[in-house]
């Protein structure tokens, strides 16, 4: 994650210096998309850093994107997405559990500055984002007789990224995006109250990071296709208010393909 952060910052510095304008770029882009992806989630032991639990599955979702450049190439960007999927749980200690419902919502807004060149427009940007996850294990029973429970996560982060947009040719163009997500604050709630004799546990999360990478091709002004990867690495949480429970380090890898329509 740290190496990816340095690469993205280098892109912003090197490619953000081109200011001469030769092309007719599209200054207003509004999109509605549908996507499918595969997802892997892992939790790691706080001392050995070895993965001890994993969830693998698929997600399907919808999203909206809005990008605008004004006459001075000042850039505004808004995005939101909502997804549902199913994942299969496996752990050496508590067995397996298939078909767990997984829900996800994420939204972000950013401001930036576009720099136009003959071949591409480069846009570094920064903003604020929110991510919500709900893993509904409910009271499902694992293969070893262990009960599951729902878990919800909330992240606040700062997206720091750069977009490279090629000069349109017959209304077709590429957009490549690299983004480092600086983790500001998060909370993980384990909804143990669904099990007799337990109460919900909330852990504060203060360290982590994310990376988003994408390559998007606009066939024309009506829409296109995008491939993306979304990565997260969240460190061990703080202890809960009782000083007993901790949410271990976890990582998420999601990769997929998105179809979108422009309007």
N, C-alpha and C positions, 0 to 999 in steps of 0.2 A: 504493500500500500504506500509506503514512504517513497519508493522509487517511482511509482506512478505519479505521485504528487509532484515530484521534481520534474518529471517529463512534461506534465501539463503546464507547469509554471514556465518552463523553458519555451514551450510553444507560444504561450501568451507573449513573452518578451520578444522572441525572434520574429514571429509572423505578424505580430500586432503593430509593426513599424511601417508597413506599406500604406501610403496615403493617397497615391495617385489613382484617379478614377477614369476607367475606360469602358466599363461595361454597364449594361442595363439590368441591374439586379431587381428581384421581386421584393418590394418593400413592405408588403402586408401579406401574411400567411396565417390562415386559420384552418385547423385540421380537426377532423373526427376520425378516430382509428379503432380498429379491433386487432387484438394480438393473441398469440399463443406462445407459451414458453415452457421450458423444463427448469426445475428448481431443486437445489440441494441445500439443506440446512444441517449444520454440525454444531455440537457442543463439545468443548475441550476441558480436560482436567486442569484445575488451577495450578497444579505443581508440575506435572509431567508434560502438559500441553498435548496429550494424546486425545484423539477423538474417541468419545465413549458413547455418543448417541447421534443418530443421523435420521433425517427425514428426506425422502426423495419423492418427487411427483411432478405434476403439471399444473399450469395456471392458464386461464383464459380471461381476457379483460377488454375493457373499453377505455379510451382516453381522449382528451382534447388538448390541443396545443395552439397557442396564439403568439405570433411574433410580429413586431412592428418596428420599422425604421423611420425616423422623421427626416426632414430635409437636411439635417446636419449629421445623419447616420446614428443618432442616439437610439439605442436599442431597448425595447421592453419585451419581456418573455413571460408567459404564464403557461403552466401545464398541470394537468390533473389526470389521475387514472384510478380505476376501480377494478378489482379482479377477484375471481373465485377459482379455487382449485382443490385437488385432493393429493395428499401425500401419504406415504407409507413409513411407519416408524420402526426403527430397529435399534436395539441396545443389548450389549453383552449381559447387562445386569437384570433387565426387566423384559426381555423378549421382543416380540414383534407385534405390530398393530397396524392393519391395513385400512385404507379408505378414510383418512382423517380429513375433515373439511378445513380449508385454509382460506382466509379472507385477507385482502390487502387494499389499502387506500393511501394515496400519496398525492401531494400537491406542492407546487413551488412557484415562486415569482422571482424574476431577476431583472437587473438593469445592466446595460453595457454600452460599448461604443464600437461601431463598425468601421473598418478601414478597407477601402476598396482598392483593388489592384486590377491589372489587365486580365489575370487568369482566375482570381478568386477574391472573395470578400472574407476578411478575418474579423471575428467578433469576440473579444474577451468579455466576460460577464461575471457578476456576483449577485447573490440574492439570499433568500430565506426559504426553507422547505420544512414540510411536516410529513411524517410517515407513520401509518398505523397498521398493525398486524394483529390478526386474531387466529389462533390455532385451536380448533374446537375438538379436543380429545374427549371432552365431556366426561362421562362415566364409563367410557369404553373399557373393556377388559383386555389386557395383553395376553399373549400366548403363555406367559408364565403366571397368570392370575393377578397381575398388578393393575389397579385402576388408574385410568388417565384423568386429566383435568384440563379445563380450558386455560389458555395463556394469552395475554394481550400485551402488546408492546407499543410504545409511543416514542418517536424520535423527533427532535428538532435539530436541523442541520443547516449549514451554510454552503450552497453550491458555488464552486469556483471553477469556471470552465472556459472553453474556447470553442467556437464553431467556425468551420471553414466551408464556405459555399462557393461552388464553381460558377464560372460565367455561363449563363443559360445559352443553350444552342437549340433552336427550334422549340423553345419553352421547356426543354429538359435540362436538369442540373442535379448535381450531387451536393449533399451536406454531410460533413464529417464532424462529429462532436466528441470531445473528451472533457470529462468533468470529475473533479475531486470534491467529495462531499465531506466537509469538516463537521464532525459530530459535536454538537453543543451540549445536548442534554437528552436523557431518555429515562423511561420508567418501564419496568417489566412487572406485570401483576400475574401471579399464579393464583387462579381462582379455586383454591382448595376447599372453600366452604361448601362445594358440592359433595364433599366427602364427609361423612359423620365424624365429629370430633375435631375438625380442622377449621381454621380461619384463613381468609385470603392473605397473601403475602405480597408486598410491593417492595421492589428493590430499585434504587436510583442507579442510573448508568451515566458515567461522566467521561468515558474515554472510548474512542472508536473512530472509524472512518469508512467512507464508501467511495466507489468509483463507478462512473457510468460511461460507456463507450457505445457509439452508434455510427452506422453508415446508412444514409437515406438517399434514395433516388426518386426524384419527381419525374414521372413520365411526361407530364405537362402540367398545366395549371389545375387540372382536375384531381390529381392525386398521385400516389406512388407506393413504394415498398421500402421497408426499413428493417435492418438487422441490428440487434442490440445485445449488450451484456450489462448486467447490474450486479455489483459486488459490494458486500458489506462485511466488516470485521469489527465486532463489538467486544471490548475488553470485559474482564470480570467486574461485576457490579459491586456496589457498596453493600455491606450487611444490612439486613432489614432492621426495623426499630427494636426488635428483641435481641439483636446482636448475634443471631443464630444462623440465618439463612442467607445464601448468596446465589446470584444468578451467574453461572460460569460463562467464560468466554465463548462466543458463538460466531459463526461465519455463514454467510448466505451467498450462493452463486445462482444467478438466474440468467438464462440466455433464450432469446426468442426472435420471432419474426412478426412484424406489424404491417398491416395494410391500412392505408389512410386515404380519406377523401378531403380535398381542399374546397373551401367555399369563401 
